[in-house]
């Protein structure tokens, strides 16, 4: 089995965020970075060239091989700000209904701009997602 391409690395989160375009996406990314750092109590870490992650846990794939991944993260992509809630969305339906304008897939929430969503709901979603991941993988923190 191939090793995951997206790995935590020592690249500068500040430099990455400073280069995000357009300026509104950059500002939104900084707000999300600050929110996730506060919620997790973890510093931001680059995962691959374009994902900012917080916390870490070790999982085992179907073949039993361990892998590391972030507990929560985001990426300021060209089309959307992508928010990674690794816990998935089964437990978060009520919050997603109140979040505002967004799309989802597997464990990602896509938003065009933070002005389109309720930031209090986003904070609650992040808090619940982190709590669920800590409950599933308690020994990593």
Secondary structure by P-SEA (a helix, b strand, c coil): ccccccccccccaaaaaaacccaaaaaaaaaaaaaaaaaaccccccccccccccbbbbbbccccbbbbbbccccccccccbbbbccccccccaaaaaacccccccccbbbbcccccccaaaaaaaaaaaaaaaaaaccccc
